[in-house]
């Protein structure tokens, strides 16, 4: 198919902001106190995505390997800050664990897809590398934040059990094992559910975007399959890395589970 992408005019683009009136009216009617947040989020969405569009236009035209890697480094640093801010539990040294989990999962899976499946030329091709790693990182970022919160909540809910296990000689990893398994299993559920519904209930973003751009439906479906598989792998790696790098922070150096009253992060 050779149909070109329908370019959305700026007038139509800003007119589309009227769709946010739905959320605004609900917030106002129910007195949710979300009006300011809705406005700020909408403005940020416009500014950030348009800025990203102009940046990528420049990057695609004047790309060099170091410039592409610099952009990717900025992305993972920003993702680390956003994911850490979303974690409700204030834990010292959390940023390092989040950074490692996002960096390893995004770059490992991203380069495998770009080099082994898409066969980008050159290897640092911004048109393939930046969107793919960005897609992976965005999904992993949300998954990691939720997983860490669930981990600490589950461990606190099992506090009495944890005390007993440690008192009986269990190591921190043995005491935390049920929580780790529960969190990793829960973290894998959303992407697996999306994979099951893809093509029947929903047409995911990648496939929809390519169809709107005039791509062949079968080719778009192939790309979407790769995207779903890579997100599943990357999210799993990110969640496993994040929980195994953070669970030990709920234990003392001697291996005892820390009660809420004696934690370093206790207000």
C-alpha positions, 0 to 999 in steps of 0.5 A: 500500500502506498497511501501517505500519512494524513498530516493533522493540522495545528488547528485540528490538533489544538481543537482536539484538546476539547476532548479533555473537557470530558475529564475536566467536567467529571472532575468539576462535577464530582469535586475531585480536585483534579482540574489543575492536574488535567490542565498541566498534564494536557499542556505537558503532553502537547509541549513534550510530544511536539518537542520530541517530534522536532528533536527526532526530525533533527536526530533522523537527519543528522544522526551520529552514534554518540548523539543517539546514545546521548538521547537514549541516556537522557531517556533512561535518566528521566524514566528513572526519576519518573518511576522513582517518584511514582513509588509510594514507599520512600526507600533510600537508594531506590534510584540506583535499582530502578536505573539498573532495571530500566537500563538492562531491560530496555537496552538488552531487549531493544538492541536484540530487536533492532539488530536481530529482527528489524536489521537496522542499518546502521546499528545506531539508526535513530528511526528504529532504535529510539522509538523501540527503546522508548516504547520498551522503557515507557512500559517497563517504567510503569511496571517497575514502579508498581512492582516495587510498591506491591513488593513492599506492601506485600512484605509489610502485610507478611511482617509477622511471618517474616519475623518468624521465618528470620527468627527460625534461621531463614535468610532474607531471600528465603523470607521474602521469596513468597512476596517476590514470586507474588509480585513477579507473577502479578507484574507479568499478568497485564502484558499477557492479558494484552497479548491474549486480547490483541487482534480480537478485542483491541488493535494495539498502538503500533499496529494502529499507527502503521495502519493509519500510515497506510501500511499493509495490514499483515506487515503491521500485524507482524510488527505488533507481534514483535512489539508485544513479545519484546514488551513481555520480555523487557517487562519481566526482566525489569520487574525481576531486576527491580524486586531482587535489587530492592527487597533487601532494603527491608532487612538489616545488615544482620538479616533481620526484617525491619519494622516500620518504626526502625526503618531509615525511611520512617518519617 
